[in-house]
Amino acid sequence: MADLRNDEDSPATVKAFSLKQQPTQDFISLGHEITSCLPLQMSLYFNVLIFPFWILISIIMLYLKYEYLTTIHRFILILIIVCLTTIESIRLYLGYLGNLSEKVPELAGFWVLSIVLQLPLHLLLLFSPPMWPLPAESAIESVMLVLLLSQLMTGFFALRKSALHQARRYHLAQIRNKMSTEQSEVEVK
């Protein structure tokens, strides 16, 4: 009987080997599945290209209309532009990192920054009459708003898909660990 356990050609060993390999193959094939979202990545790419032009146009328009604004609106507009520039840089970094490396926390941070901070500030710059949006400013803000809305929609679906993929990988790893533990107990007996 000891010879049968050590013999690699015995049916018991082959059967145990095939049971051990099946979940591993599923896990590996699932692990190589790409869950990053191409529409989100394209939107992020165009946003990165347009972002420097948005900064430049916003600063030029601020310079042109600065003397016509009240003191409080000057302060608010400068604060909004500084906040948007900082948040947009962080948001785009998190979007790239979360989407390309399929990291759920970074993608969730990107989505939360987009919906909680960026969307209201861009809407304020675009539709607030006391801020006197000039035509060039309205044009670039409209483009940024369209990109932001597309990133919100595609980001939600990418986040959901990536989270489900990570959950599946976790459950398959648990099954694999349980099966390897059970198999090692059977081999010991």
Secondary structure, 3 states (H helix, E strand, C coil): CHHHHHCCCCHHHHHHHHHHHHHHHHHHHHHCCCCCCHHHHHHHHHHHHHHHHHHHHHHHHHHHHHHHCCHHHHHHHHHHHHHHHHHHHHHHHHHHHHHHCCCHHHHHHHHHHHHHHHHHHHHHHHHCHHHCCCHHHHHHHHHHHHHHHHHHHHHHHHHHHHHHHHHHHHHHHHHHHHHHHHHHHHHHC
